[in-house]
């Protein structure tokens, strides 16, 4: 929700690598790193660590790391983003979309205002 920025709420990284294979599988399925392989994602956990250090540290008084990732999966399952976008005529590969159209579609279901940055110059990284 862009009314409150929940970014980097502590100055030191707190992420601890996830050792539970079931949780790693759940995260890989629900919140995958789209720029690398499943093996690399699970082994190094760079993406999940970055997300936790950036956003998860903002809710340390409410959720520990396991609870943060469990909540992320619950929220993802509560709001099927691809379905929400599809119901609003926004589909993969469609051109000439604006962030306002995407924000409006998401807000229509979640009631929250997403913080989006759109780029037509994406270059994947390994």
Buried (B, 14 or more C-beta within 10 A) or exposed (E): EEEEEEEEBEEEEEBEEBEEEEBBEBBBEBBBBEEBEEEBBBEEBBBBBEBBBBBBBBBEEEBEBEEBBBBBBEEEEEEEBEEBBEEBEBEEEEEEBEEEBBBBBBBEBBEEEBBEEEEEEEEEEE
